[in-house]
Every structure is written in structure tokens, then in C-alpha cells.
Amino acid sequence: MTIKGKIVNKFTRVGFILTAAGSAVGLGNIWKFPYVTGEYGGGAFVIVYLLAILFIGLVVFLAEAVIGQNAQANVATSFVQTSKSKNEKWKFAGIIIFSGLIILSFYSVVLGWILNYVFTSFSSLPSDAKTAGEAFETLISKDIALQLFYHTLIAGSVIFIVLKGIKNGIEKVNLILMPLLGLILFGLLLYSFTLDSFSTALKFMFTPDFSKINEDALLAALGQAFFTLSLGVGTIMTYSASLDKNANFVKSSIMVAIIDTTIAIIAGLIIFSFLFEAGAKSADGPGLVFISLPVIFSGWGILGQVIAISFFLALVFAGITSAVSMIEPSLMYFVERFNMTRKKATILCGGVFYGLGIIALLSMSTKYGADLTFFGKNAFDLMDFITSSIMMPIAAIVTCLFLGYFVDKQLLEEKFLKHTSKNLFNIWYVLVKYIVPFVILLLLLNKLGILK
């Protein structure tokens, strides 16, 4: 609910932490982090990733949080209200919110694949890599109707949750799903303790071999840290706007980063324990979750089915909490800037990401793929590339430069010194003004191939 552009439905502090953590904790933690860690040799990559979280991810997270909490409004208005001049032109910085809708479109499709594996785990899992690979390939390239069914189910769930609002929808779901996610992961971690391979997984993830680290590994670590904290899409800014003006946003931000990173590490230990126990490779890439793990679970009989169901449910829970966060910035923008009701804004935003999701899943099919391929990429991959390689990095650069050069430093100092020391504020300010935007720019240029 909003009054004259101001958000009046507030998060509790615990609600904000769990909701922001729910936004951050998603497929990037449980699916992407383990396979990227595996590709770059384990321990050394983990160290680089943790440094990236500390010196880049957390810096940008705090930047978004202070803008949102200060303005208590949608992203576009937050930029305007926080700027020195209150210049209305800063509303155009709010365009960053629409990357969330694009991400949500293909994210919903991937969540549909995972939901399919939840139900598959109740019956029979593939017993060899060839069968598993063929099953997954058939799902994404030929079984359009099944994908549409699951995409509709996921999209409908997301729309239903956000229709309920911040307190009764998003916060309540996170208060339920985040503890459930933690419980499932804790149970899987306890089981992995009993495996002989756990010590191998522990050594793999925490014994650094810096010979494995190259330029690609550094970029992957930066990108992973950036993606996993839901930065550059307006989510943290929007959620922080629903945080009380006097709440300790610094402590809350640190807690979110700790929860997010801890879950990624736990997920890595669990998955590598499973892989090494079965004698599988650590560098199985994106197919690790959909091909390698189902085969491993299949070999463990009934216990494997229970573990498979638990694991894929954890992925669904993590994905749903992230999905609801991606739609909220756009929704709040239409509610405040165009005086739409929450229902109308939700239907509009939901219709956009649902429709784009259909295009994304059709673009991977053998029947429609050729017609939905642009610039050498199918629509699914193109949406991913545009958001992760262009829109999100640019949004973070704009946010950092905005705070460094277009916001009164005294205002920021007052906000931070309520909750932290002046020395820590000064370190953050130097990072946000000079270092982080430069590093992200290098990441962007490398991803685009301009510096290669």
C-alpha cells in the first residue's frame, strides 16, 4: 500500500532479512555456484568468490539499500528523491527494474524444469547419464506442452503471492519457505556428513589451487557474486523502501550477505559430496543438476528418491522466493507512478513475464527454435545475455556513480553513522565511488568481448 508515493506497508526487521535473503538465495546458489566452482577447481575459486562478495557485492547491496530506505518509494522516485538536485531526469535510472521482468520470464521456465524433476523423483529417475541427458533434451526441445504447464504453474504461484502484498504475500511466503529451505539443506548436509566423500568435498572446496584461477575464473566469480545477491534489478532498493527509516540497514545487509553465502557453500558441500561418492566429475557444468545428480540419486534406491525429492523441492523453494522479488520493483513502479491498483499492476507485469517466458521456452524447441533465434542466440539465451551481461552491470555502475557524484555525501554519512563507524563508512564510500564501478565496467567490457 502507498500514500502519495510513500510505502506504508513495512517489513519487520526479520521479515526484511528473510525476504531480501529469499531474493538473493535462488538457483544461483544451489545450481550455478556448485557447477561454476567445479569448473574452476574448487578452493581457489571459493576464495575469489568470497572476496568478490565482500568488496563488490556487499558494497552495491548497501548502495541500493541506502537509496531505498532514504526515499521510501519506488526505484524511479528513489533516485529522484535521493539526488542533490531532486532532478526528475533521474527517474530514467528506474529503467533497471524491467530487467527483473525479463529475468523472471526465463527463470520461471527453469523453475518449471525443476518442478518436473520433483514429480519425476516420485516415480523413476534415469539410471545412466545417456538416458538422463536424452530425457532432459527431450523436455526442453520437444515437450512444449509439459513445459507450458509447469511455466503456467510457476507463473500463477508468483502472481498469486505478489497479489497478496508485501506483508501478507511476499513476507509471509519468505517466513515459511526460507526456514523450510534451511531445514531441507540442513538435513541433506547431515546426510552428506555420513558419506566417505564428505572429506573429499571439504578438501576440494577449501584447499586452494591458484593455478586454476585465470581471467575467466575471476570474471565468473565477480559475475556469480553479482548475480546471487539480486543486484542491479531494483529488488533490494524496493525492499529497503519497505524497511523502517530507523532500521539498521547496514546490519541487515550484512546478515543477508552471510545467509546467501552460507547457503551457497552448504549447497556446494552437499552436491560435491554426492558427486564424489558416485565417482562423478566435479566439472559437469550446467547439466550437473538435471543430468548428473538424478543418475546418482537413482543408484541409491528409495533413499535416493527421498533425497532427490528433498533436493529439488529446496531448489523450487529457493527459486520461488527469488521469483517474487523480481516482479515487485516493476509492480511498485506502476502502482506509484501511474496510480494503478496492485491488482492491475500485478496482472500487467505477470502477463509480460509469462508471455516472454512462452517465447523463451519455444525458442529452445526444435519446432520453433529457428524462428526465435536472433543475433545467433535463441530468445532464452538472448534474454539471459541482455540482462546478466548488459542491464545488471550497467545498473550497478549507475547506482555507484549516482551515490558517489550526485548525492550529498553528508546525507549518506548521516545514514551510515547511525549504524556503523566513520572509518567503515569512508572505506565503503571510496569503494562505491571509485573502485567498484571501475571493476564492474571491466567485467562488462570483458563479457562483451571488447577487452579480449
N, C-alpha and C positions, 0 to 999 in steps of 0.2 A: 504493500500500500504506500502511496506517496501523497504528500500535500505540498502544492506549489513547488514541485521539482525535488522535494526532500523526501528521503526514505524514512518512514516512521516505524516500519516493522523491523525490529532489531534482533540480531543474533545475540544469544548468550555467549560468554567468552568460550565456554566449552563447545557450544554449537558452532561458533566460528572456526575454532581449531579443527573440529572433526569435519566440518563442511569444506573448509579450504584444503584439508588433508585429503578428503574424499575427491576433491577436484584434482589434486596433484597425484594421488595414488590411482593408477589406472593400468592400462595394458602396457604402458611404457615401463612400469616397474616389474611386472610379473612375466611379461612376454619379451619385451625388447631388451631390457637391461641384461638378463642372463645370456641371450644369444649374442649380443654385442660384446659382452665380457668374454664369452667363449671364443669369439672370432679374434680378439686381440690379446689372448694369452693369459687372462685372469688377473693376478695380483697387481701388476703394474697399472693396468687399465683402471682397476678399482681405485687406486691411489689418485690417479689423474682425475677420475670422475669425482671423487670426494673434494678435491681441491677446486674443481670447477663449480661444484655445488656451493662451496663456502665463499669463493671470491667472485663468482659471477651470478649463479642462480639466486643466492640469498640477497645479494645486492639489488638485483632487479625486482625480486619479490618485495623487499622493503620499499623500493621506489613506487611500485604500484599500490602497496598498502597505504603509504602516507598520503598519496593523492586521493585515493578513495575515501579514507577516513576523514580527511580535511574537508572535502566538498560534500560528502553525504548525498551524492546524486549519481546519475548515470555517467558513463565514461566520457561522453562528449561534453557534458556540463562540468564534469570534474576537472577536465583540462582548462576550460574557460575560467572557472572559479578559482583555481589554484594559481593561475598565471599572474604575473605582476600587474599587467595592464588590463586584465579581465577581458581581453580581446576575443570577440566572438569567433574569429577565424580559427581559434584553437579547437572549435567543435569538430573540424575536419579530421583532427587526430583520432576522433572517435570511430573512424572507419575500421580501426583494428578489431572491433567487436565482430565484424562479419566473417573474419577468418574462423571464428568458433563454429559458425553455422556450416561452413564448408567442411571443416574437420569432422563435425558431428555426422555429416552425411555419409562419409565412408567408414567412420568409426562405428556407426550403427550397423553397417553391413558386416564388419569384422566381429562385432558382438553377436550378430546372428549366427556366424560360423561357430563361435564358441558355444552358444546355446544349443546348436545342433549336436555338438560333441557331448554336452551334458546328457541329452536324451540317448545318444548312441552308447554312452557308457553304461546305461541301464541294461542294454541288450548284449551287444558284442562289439569288441574293439578289434581292429586289424592286427593280425599276428606277425606280420613281416613288413619291412619298410616299403617294398614294392606295392603291396596291397594298400598300405596306408597312403602312399603317395598318389596312387590312382584314385582312391576314394576322395581325397581332398581335391584333386584336379577335377574330378567329375562334378563335385559340389560347386566349385566356383566357375567352371566353364560350360556346364551343361544343365545343371539342375536349377534353372531360373525360378521356377515356381516355389521350390523349397526355400531358396534364398529370400524371395519376396515375402514369404510367410514369416520367416524369422525377423527380417528387417522391419516388417509391419508390427510385429510383437514388441520389438525393442523400441521402435519409434513411439508406439502407443503408450508404452510404460513411461517413457521420458516425458511425453506430453501430459499424461495424467498426473505425474509427480509435480511438474512445474505449475500446472493449473492450480494446485493447492496452495501455492505461495511459498514464501521464504520460511516462515515458521512452521506451518502445517504440512508443507510438502518437502522442500529441499532439506531443511534442518532435521526434520523428523526421520526422513529416509536415511540420512547420514548417521544419525544417532542409533539407528538399527543396523544398517549394513556395515558400517565401519567396524564396530565391535565383532560382528559376525565374521567379517573378513579376517580380522585379527585372530579370532578363535580358530578358524579353519587353518590358517597359516601356522599358528602355534601347534596345532595338532599334527600337521604334516611335518613340521620341524622336529617335534618329539619323535615321530616315526623315523625320520632320517637319522636321528641320533643312534638308532639301533642298527643301522646299516654299517657294514665294514667300510663302505666307500665314503662315509661322512668325513673321516680324517683326510682322505684324498681331496675331497671337495674343499675342505677348510684350507688345506695347503695350497690348492690351486687358486683360491680367491684372495689369499692373504700373504703369499710368498711372491714378491715382485720379481719379474724378469724384464728389465727395462729394454732388453734387446727387441722385445715385441712391440715397443712403442715407436711409432713413426708419425708422420704428419697426419695421415688418415685416422690413426688412433686418437690423436689429440683433438681433431675435429669431431670425431664420433663422441668423445667424452663430453665436449662442450655442448654438442647438439643434444645429447641424452640428458644432461643436466638441465638444459633449457626447456626441453620438451616435457620432462617429467614433472616439473613444478607448475605447469599450465601457465607459462609466462607468454606475454605478447598477444593475448587474445581478449584481454579486458576482464577476465574472470576474477582475478584477485582484487582488482580495482573495484569491481561491482560488489563483491562480497565484503570488502573492507568498508564500503559505503554503508553497509548494514551493521557495522560494528559501532558501539557507543563511542562518542568523541573522546571520552576519558579512558577508554580501554587501552591496555598495554599492547599496542600492535607489534612492537619490537619482539617482546617475549612470545607472543602468539605466532609470529612469523618464524621465529627460530624453532618453536615446537613443531610447526608444520613441516619444516625442512628436515627435522630429526625423524619424525614419523615416516615421511616419504622415503628418506634414505634408508632407514632401518628396514622397511618392508622390502625395498629393492634388494638389500643384502640378504635378508632371510629367504626371499624367493630364489636368489642365486644359489644359496647353500642347499636348498631343497632340491632344485632342479638338477644341479650338478651331482648331488648325492645319488639321485635316481639314475642319471645318465651313466655315471662311473660304475654303479652297481651292476648295470646291464652290459658294461663294456662298450658303451656307445661313445661317440666323439663329442667333445665339448663345443666344437665349431660347426654345428649343424644349421646355423643361420635361421632365417625366419620360419622355416618349416619345423623347427625344434618342437614347438607346442602341438602342431597339428599332425606331424608325421612321426617324429622320434618318440615322444612321450606316450602316445596311445599304444605303440608297439610294446614299449616297456611295461605299461600297465597291464596289457593283455597277458603278458607272460607271468603275471603274479596272481592269476586266477581271481577268485571272489574278492580277496583283499585288494587286488589291483583295481577292480571295478569301484570299490568303495573310495579308494584314493583318487581315482580318475574323476568320479562324481564330485568329490570334495574340491579337487584342484580346479576343475572347470567352473564350478559354482563360485569359487573365490575370484576367478577371472571375470565372471559375469558381474558379481557384486562390485568389484573394483571398477569395471567399465561403466556400470550404471551411475555410480557416484561421480565419475568424471563427465559422463554424457550430460547429466542435468546441469552441470556447471557451464557447459559450452553454450547453452541456449540462453541462459539468464542475462548476459550482457546485452544481447540484441533485443531481447524481450523488454528489459528495463528501459532501453533507449526509446522504443516505440511507445511505451506507456507514458514516459515523462515528456518526450519531445513532441509527440503527436497526440497526446491525451487519449490514447487508446485504452480500453479496458484490458486487464490482464488476460482475460479470456480471448479477446480478439487478437492481441499481440502474440499469444501462445499459438493460436491456430495459424497465424501468418508465418511465424518463424518455424513452427512444426511442419507446415506444408512445404516450405522452402527446403529444409534439410531432408525431408522424406523424399521429395521429388528428385533432388540431387543424388540421394542415395540409390534410387532406382537406376538413374543414369550410370552411376559408378559400378553397380553390380552387373548391369547389362554390358558395360564396356569390357568386362573380363570374359564374357561368354564367346564361344566360337561363332554363334549365330549373328551377334550384333557388334562384336569387338572391332571389326574393320571400320564400321560406320561411326564408331565413337572413339576413334583414335585421332589425336591432334598433336602436331609437332613431335611425332614419334613416340608419344605416350598415350596409353588408353586413359579414359576420363578419370578412373580411380587413381592411377599413378600421377596424373597431372594435377588433380586436386591436392594430393599429398605433397607434391613438389612445390606448388604455388604457396601453400600455407606454411609448411615447415622450412622451406629454403628461402622464401622471399618475405611473406607477410609477417610472420612471427619475429624474425630477426630485425626487420625494419621497425616494427612496433616497439621493440625493446630499445633500439637505438634512439628513436624519437622520444621515448619516455625518459631515458637517461639524460639526453641533451636538454630536454624540456626542464627537468629539475635543476640541471647544472647551470643553465644560462637564462632561463625565462621565468624562474620562480625566485622569490625573495629568500635569500639564504637564512635570514633571521627567522622567517616563518618555519622553515624546516628545522632549524636549530631548536626552536621552542617546542616543536612536536617531539623531537627525539630526546631532548634533555629531560623530559618528564619521565623517561623510561630507561635512559642509558647515560653513560659518561660522555663528556665533551670530546675526549680522545677517540672513542669509538665512533662518535658522530663524524669527526674530522676524517677518519680513515674511510668511512662509508662515502663521505662527500667527494673525496679525491677519486675513489674508485668509480663512483657513478658519473662524475663529470668528465674524467679524462680517460681512465683505463678501460672500463667495461665496454663503453660504446666502440672504442677502437678495436678491442678484441672481437666483439660481435661482428663488426664490419669486416674484419679479416675472415671470420667464419663464413659470412655471407658471400664474399668475393671468391673464396675457395670453393664453396658449394656450387657457385655459378660457373666455375672454371675460368674466371678472369685472371686469377693469380697463378694458374698452373702452366 
